[in-house]
Amino acid sequence: MSAASTDTPVDLYATDRAGLRALLEDLGEPAYRGDQVAAWLVRGVDDPQRMTDLPAALRDRLAARTAGSTPELVAHHVADGGRTHKFLLRFADGEAIETVLMRYPRRATVCISTQAGCAMGCPFCATGQAGLRRQLTAGEIVRQVVVAQQALATGRIGDVELDPSVVAGEGPDHVTNVVYMGMGEPLANLEPTIASVRWLHDPDGFGLSARSITVSTVGLVPAIGRLAELGLPLTLAVSLHAATDALRDDLVPVNRTHPLHELERAVQDYRRRTRRRVTIEWCLIGDVNDDVSQADALAAIARRLRAHVNVIPMNPTPGVRWQEPTRARTDAFVGRLERSGATVTLRDTRGRDAEAACGQLLAARTLGEGRTLPAARGAADRVGLLVAAAERGGSEGPS
C-alpha cells in the first residue's frame, strides 16, 4: 500500500511503512518522519496534531492530507462479571458500529466489524435488520482494535473513562487475538479487510501473529480464494448454519449463488494452501437447525473438511422471531456431532446481558430511540450486487 494522490485523503492505518515514508517525502520531509508517524499509529494515535515529536508546521500539513479519527464511544455495556465489554462506536459521518472485547485468563480477543450493517440477508441476524449502510475503510476496521487496546491499557476511550472492570482481573493488558466476526461480511468488503489484516499482522504495525487472526465469511467463494492468496496462516471461519442447500438457501441467502458443494471445494482449497484448519460456525436456532438430520449432515461436512465446529446457541434478538434452543436440544445436537466423529465445541453465549449478538446493541438503541429498523428490504438484490463485486475482486457496494 502506498500513499494516495494529493487529491485523495490518506488513511494512515491503510498505509504500510513504505507508504508512510513516501507520504512524508511528498511533504518535503525526510523518510524517517514516516517511521515516527508509524510509531504513533501503533500507540493508537492517528491525529497528526497529537504527534508531538513532529514539527508543528508538519502536523498541520499532514492533517490536511489525512482522513479519519478515533470514533466516538456512544455506549458501553459490560457483561460476564467484567469479562465482556461491548462498545457502540460512531464515526464522524454518524454511522455506528459495534466492537466487542472479550477477556480470558491468557488472551484478550476483540471482535470487529467490517461494514456498517450488512446486506447478506440472514434472517436470524440482528445486523441484517439494519441493512447495509456503507463499507468501512481499512482505517475504521483497524481503529476498532486500537480502541480495544486503549481500553485495556488505560481504562479509557478518548476522554471517556470506562467501567473499572475493563482493566481489572486476570488476563493480558493488550489485544492478543482479533476475530472478524462483528457487523458485516468481511469478504464483501474485501480490499479494506485485506489491508487491515496486513496492518494488524505487520511487525511494524500491530504485530499480531497471523494465527491469532480469524476472518469469517458466510461463503463468498471467489473471495475465499483471494484470502488464501495472502500467504498468511489466518484462521478461516465459515458461518454455515445449515448443512443442506434447502435450509441454507433460507438461512444464508448467498447459498443460492454459491451452494454447499462450491463452498466445500473452496474451503478444501483454502486448507490445502494455508495448512490451517478451518472452523465451522453454527448458530443453533431452536426448532430450525437443531435436529438430528442437520447434525448428521453437519458432521459429514466437518469430517470431509477436517474442520472444527463451534456451536453457538442463538442469542435472542429484538425483531427476530426465532429463539435459542432448549438445553436438552443443544446437548443432544452436540452429542450427536461428537458420536458422528466431528470435533465440536459448545461456545458460551458471551455477553447475553450486554446485548452482544452482532447488531443487537445498535438494534436495541435504535428501537429505544423510537426509530424503525431499516430491515434489509431487497436483501436478495444487495446480496447479488456484493457477490458480483467479490467475484470481481473489489469491494463495491453502497457507500
Secondary structure, 3 states (H helix, E strand, C coil): CCCCCCCCCEEHHHCCHHHHHHHHHHCCCCCHHHHHHHHHHHCCCCCHHHCCCCCHHHHHHHHHHEECCCCEEEEEEEEHHHCEEEEEEECCCCCEEEEEEEECCCCEEEECCCEEECCCCCCCCHHHHCCEEEECCHHHHHHHHHHHHHHHHHCEECCEECCHHHCCCCCCCCCCEEEECCCCCHHHCHHHHHHHHHHHHCCCCCCCCHHHEEEEECCCHHHHHHHHCCCCCCEEEEECCCCCHHHHHHHCHHHHCCCHHHHHHHHHHHHHHHCCCCEEEEEECCCCCCCHHHHHHHHHHHHHHCCEEEEEECCCCCCCCCCCCCHHHHHHHHHHHHHCCCEEEECCCCCHHHCCCCCHHHHHHHHHCCCCCCCCCCHHHHHHHHHHHHHCCCCCCCC
